[in-house]
Amino acid sequence: MGVVGTLQFDVFEYRLKNEYKVDLVMENLPYEYVRWIDKSPVEDLDDLIIGDGQDVKVVEDYHGGKLMLFSAPWSINWVLDKNKGLELSEFGGARF
């Protein structure tokens, strides 16, 4: 589930507990920055150099679009520096 802002999570949690009598366990992830992968220097994205993997995660949306999640701006620059030919773009708006 994705939301904008913590208030939406609070509302979601409240409704699950009070309307459906369901307990909820939520875990926050450290990622704050999202980028589309426009071009990759490797065929298999698991072969990208992303360091220890704690600050960067490669994910796929339900249309098959590839994205990278980053915990800090320096992580974006580090990954771009270590993967020559990798092209990322800002996340925003719809892409089909």
N, C-alpha and C positions, 0 to 999 in steps of 0.2 A: 504494500500500500504506500502510496506517495501522497504527501500533503504539503501545503505551503504554510509553515508556521506551526508552533507547538499547540496553539489553541485548537486547531482541527484534531490533533491527536487527543487532546483532553475531552473534546466533545464525543469523539469516536469511542473512547474508553468509557465514558459516562453512559452512553447509550447501550453499549454491550452489557455493562454490569446491571443497569437498571431496567432496560426493556427486555433483554434476552437472558438475564441471570447468568452471564458467561464471564468467567475470570479471564483476565488478559495479562500477558507478560510481554512487555516491550523492551527492546534493547536498542539503544542508540548506536549508530555507526559513526565513525569519525570523518566521513567524507562530506565536504562542503562545496566542491567544485566538480562540474561535469563537462566533459568535452566529447563531441562526436569524433570518431576515428574516420577521417576522410580518405587517408591513404596510409598503408602500412608497408614497411620494408620487408616484412616476413609474411609468408602465407598463413602460418599458424600463429595466432595472437598469443598463444602460451609461450612463444619463443621471444617475445618482446622483453627487453631488459627493463625491469621495474623495481629493482632493488630487492629489499626483503619482503615486499608485498604488503607491508603494513599500511603504507601511505597511499597505495594505488591499487585499484581493482578494475579489471576488465569485465564488462557486463554486456548483455544483449537485450534489446527491447523486444516486444512481442511481434514486431515486423521484421526482426532479424538484423536491425541496425546495431552496430557495435559502438559502445561508449566506454570511456574511461572515467572512473571516479577518483578524485584526489582529495587528500586531507589538507593540503596547503598549496599556495601558489608556487613555492619553490619546487614542489614535487613535479608540477607540470613542466617547468623548465628543465629539471634534472632528467626526466624521461625523454623529452625532446632532444636533449644533448646526447644522451646515450643511444638513441635510436635514430640515426641519420636517415632521412627520408620519410619519417613518420609525420603525418600532417593531421592536426587536430583543429576543430572549429568550435566556436562557442555553442553551447546548448541553449536552445530557445526557439520558440515557434515550432510549427509542425513540419515534419519532413516525411515525404511518402515516396 
